[in-house]
Amino acid sequence: MAWTSGLAIYALFWAFSVFLVLPWGVRTGAEVGAEHVPGTAESAPHEVRLGRIAIRVTVVATTLFTLFQLNYHYGWVTVQTVTFFNLEG
């Protein structure tokens, strides 16, 4: 695999990992005992820590990408090993 392809795939893993990581550790204002601000959703997070979220996303994306690269190199799971494709006709 070319390094440009790997970089593009890593970027996809990173973007998808954002949706996995965003709900982790979210506390609403009601959970921390803060006063509700009119005009905001009750489910809105009390604090947003973008640095912490970016680090978590990077760790998750790097782990998933490493597993992807190892599978690509060693061929642990292929189309032939997944039975629901039924490629033999």
C-alpha positions in Angstrom: 0.0 0.0 0.0 1.3 3.4 -0.9 1.9 5.9 2.0 -0.6 8.3 0.5 -3.3 5.6 0.6 -2.4 4.8 4.2 -2.6 8.5 5.1 -6.1 8.7 3.4 -7.3 5.6 5.2 -5.9 6.9 8.5 -7.8 10.2 8.0 -11.0 8.2 7.5 -10.3 6.2 10.7 -9.7 9.4 12.5 -12.9 11.1 11.2 -15.0 8.0 12.1 -13.4 7.7 15.5 -14.7 11.1 16.4 -18.2 9.7 16.5 -17.1 6.8 18.7 -15.3 9.1 21.2 -17.6 12.1 21.5 -20.0 10.5 24.0 -17.3 9.3 26.4 -17.3 11.1 29.7 -19.9 13.7 28.7 -21.7 15.3 31.6 -24.6 17.6 31.3 -25.1 20.7 33.4 -27.8 18.9 35.4 -25.4 16.1 36.3 -22.8 18.5 37.6 -25.4 20.7 39.4 -25.0 23.7 37.2 -27.8 26.1 36.4 -29.5 25.6 33.1 -28.8 28.3 30.6 -32.0 29.3 28.7 -31.8 28.6 25.0 -29.6 25.5 25.3 -30.5 21.9 25.1 -30.7 20.1 28.4 -28.5 17.4 27.0 -25.7 19.8 26.1 -22.4 19.1 27.7 -21.3 21.2 30.6 -17.7 21.5 29.5 -16.1 20.7 26.1 -12.5 19.7 26.3 -11.3 19.6 22.7 -7.7 18.7 23.5 -8.8 15.7 25.5 -11.2 14.6 22.8 -8.5 15.0 20.1 -6.1 12.8 22.1 -8.7 10.1 22.7 -9.7 10.2 19.0 -6.1 9.9 17.9 -5.5 6.9 20.2 -8.6 5.1 19.0 -7.9 5.9 15.3 -4.3 4.8 15.6 -5.2 1.5 17.3 -7.9 0.8 14.7 -5.6 1.8 11.8 -2.8 -0.4 13.2 -5.2 -3.4 13.3 -6.2 -2.6 9.8 -2.6 -2.5 8.6 -1.7 -5.7 10.3 -4.8 -7.4 8.8 -3.8 -6.0 5.4 -0.3 -7.4 5.7 -1.0 -10.8 7.3 -4.5 -11.4 5.7 -6.2 -12.5 8.9 -9.7 -11.6 7.6 -10.3 -11.7 3.9 -13.4 -11.7 1.7 -13.1 -15.5 1.4 -13.2 -15.9 5.2 -16.4 -14.0 5.6 -19.2 -16.4 4.8 -22.1 -14.0 4.1 -20.6 -12.8 0.8 -21.0 -16.2 -0.8 -18.8 -15.4 -3.8 -18.8 -19.0 -5.3 -22.2 -18.5 -6.7 
